[in-house]
Amino acid sequence: MFWLKLLFGTGTGDLGPAKQKTPELERKIRASFDASSSDEEHFPSTIDPRIFHVQLILRHFGDLGQGRVLDNGSGKGRFARVIQERNPEARVTAMDISEAMLSFAPPGLGRVSATMTSLPFATGVFDAAYATESLEHAVEIDKAIAEMCRVVKPGGRIAIIDKNAEHWGRFKTPEWERWFNRKEVERMLGTHCREVSSQLISYWEDVEPDGLFLAWLAVK
Ligand SMILES: C[S@@+](CC[C@H](N)C(=O)[O-])C[C@H]1O[C@@H](n2cnc3c(N)ncnc32)[C@H](O)[C@@H]1O
């Protein structure tokens, strides 16, 4: 079975062998999200700030002052909107592969269209960075994590929220999507960051997580 796993991954949506993103696949992913941008039901432009996914990021980052923050794979910037509201002096950048998604981001946010696997930012310029349900689309996961860590300064904070490979199959997913094992992402973050932890989370802090969502928190 071992060689089968090496060739095809474990079949549970986890990372398996490193994947390569061809220009054609990147175009396909961008086109898919451009087309989905009009679907406000599944790709909303706002989020209830009480949702624990938001609260956890706010707490991990603390008072950002005039710091720079990157929303990595921001979509319409629903998280960035709250981070900016709670930290009015901070400079929040929404970054996404889809310009159509970014066009919904509220004014006042920086907007950059690029790919998570090759960020157009200098090393160590952000005080904090996060990726919510976007890493699952990055294909070259180790590259995307390395890039996110590169652009954060030493002592800066990183948060990733994404889906748990143990629940793979719960929804229909596009061919490129991957869900994650807790330890794999911990290991990848751990090669760039000095403190890494992970936890299961639910939408509401007082509701027992059902296992679908994982959060990884790190300090570079
Ligand atoms: C499920 S949406 C999540 C959006 C947002 N983070 C949120 O929680 O509302 C996934 C987003 O990742 C973006 N995305 C996919 N691949 C990307 C890549 N390689 N680089 C940057 N963004 C990417 C998509 O365009 C899409 O907006």
The ligand as a Tripos MOL2 file, in Angstrom:
@<TRIPOS>MOLECULE
LIG
   27    29     1     0     0
SMALL
NO_CHARGES

@<TRIPOS>ATOM
      1 C1        -13.1310   29.7000   -0.4870 C.3       1 LIG1
      2 S1        -12.5080   31.2660   -0.9880 S.3       1 LIG1
      3 C2        -12.0800   31.9650    0.6060 C.3       1 LIG1
      4 C3        -11.9600   33.4590    0.5510 C.3       1 LIG1
      5 C4        -11.6880   34.1690    1.8700 C.3       1 LIG1
      6 N1        -10.4240   33.7940    2.4500 N.3       1 LIG1
      7 C5        -12.8170   33.9400    2.8360 C.2       1 LIG1
      8 O1        -12.6380   33.2140    3.8300 O.co2     1 LIG1
      9 O2        -13.8820   34.5020    2.5850 O.co2     1 LIG1
     10 C6        -10.9210   30.8470   -1.6600 C.3       1 LIG1
     11 C7        -10.1950   32.0520   -2.2510 C.3       1 LIG1
     12 O3         -8.8460   31.6750   -2.5540 O.3       1 LIG1
     13 C8         -8.4910   32.3120   -3.7660 C.3       1 LIG1
     14 N2         -7.3540   31.5900   -4.3370 N.ar      1 LIG1
     15 C9         -7.3290   30.3570   -4.8980 C.ar      1 LIG1
     16 N3         -6.0860   30.0360   -5.2780 N.ar      1 LIG1
     17 C10        -5.3020   31.0920   -4.9710 C.ar      1 LIG1
     18 C11        -3.9170   31.3680   -5.1230 C.ar      1 LIG1
     19 N4         -3.0820   30.4910   -5.6650 N.pl3     1 LIG1
     20 N5         -3.4470   32.5530   -4.7110 N.ar      1 LIG1
     21 C12        -4.2930   33.4740   -4.1530 C.ar      1 LIG1
     22 N6         -5.6030   33.2720   -3.9780 N.ar      1 LIG1
     23 C13        -6.1120   32.0910   -4.3670 C.ar      1 LIG1
     24 C14        -9.7430   32.2630   -4.6030 C.3       1 LIG1
     25 O4         -9.7460   33.1760   -5.6600 O.3       1 LIG1
     26 C15       -10.8130   32.5330   -3.5530 C.3       1 LIG1
     27 O5        -11.1150   33.9010   -3.4670 O.3       1 LIG1
@<TRIPOS>BOND
     1     1     2 1
     2     2     3 1
     3     2    10 1
     4     3     4 1
     5     4     5 1
     6     5     6 1
     7     5     7 1
     8     7     8 2
     9     7     9 1
    10    10    11 1
    11    11    12 1
    12    11    26 1
    13    12    13 1
    14    13    14 1
    15    13    24 1
    16    14    15 ar
    17    14    23 ar
    18    15    16 ar
    19    16    17 ar
    20    17    18 ar
    21    17    23 ar
    22    18    19 1
    23    18    20 ar
    24    20    21 ar
    25    21    22 ar
    26    22    23 ar
    27    24    25 1
    28    24    26 1
    29    26    27 1
@<TRIPOS>SUBSTRUCTURE
     1 LIG1         1 GROUP 0 **** ****
